[in-house]
Amino acid sequence: MSGESRRKAYHTETITVTFEAGRCLHAAECVRGLPEVFDPEKRPWIRPDQASADDLAEVVRRCPSGALKYAFEDGRREDPDRPTTITRGPTGQLTLRGELRVDTEQGPSEETRAVLCGCAQSRSLPYCDHAGPCGR
């Protein structure tokens, strides 16, 4: 990935939600799913104490890019979809869900969700950032 992506963590007693801005493609699944938690007009824009941990995890799993992740404080993490699926969008980007190992400039990254660039023009390779024709 070109440059270091910003990752912020938002904690409650039962769950931590992380957000990696450089991977966000603004699908808005989070905002539609829990607008009382995810509100881009407020600071902080993620307020995990406004929903149950289980509801929060369910909505975070909807994020196609993997910009949002969660970990329960008891150690539970997101289970990958099985079987792994890869879908090519109409403009070329690849949406992946499952047990993934993505090679990045920082080394291999274990993932459960990712949107990969199909045109090699992303500033966040291998992830799509909508900079090139595959993200438009």
C-alpha positions, 0 to 999 in steps of 0.5 A: 500500500502506498503510504501508511493508512490511518487506522483508528480504534473505537472501544466499549467494554465488550467490543472494539471497532477499527476503521482504516480510512485508506480502505474505505470506499464509502459503500455506506453499509455502516451508516444505513445499518446503524446510523446512531453509531456511524454518523459522518457528520459527528466527531467521533463519527463512530460511537460504538456504545450506541448499539449492542456489540452483536448488532455492531458486529453484524453491521461491520461485516457488511462493509465490503472493503474491510475498512471496518473490523471488529474484535470482541473483548472476549477474544472472538473475531469475525469468522470468514465466509466459507466458501471464499467468494470473488466477484468482479464488478462491472468496472473491474475491481474484485470483491473478496469475502472469505479466508484471505491472505493479501500481499501488501507492501507491509507484508501479508495481511490476513483478511475476511473482506477486501476490494482489490484494484483491477486496473493497477491505478489505486494509490493503495494497491492492492486495495481499490481506492476508486482512483482509476477506472475500475473504481468508477 
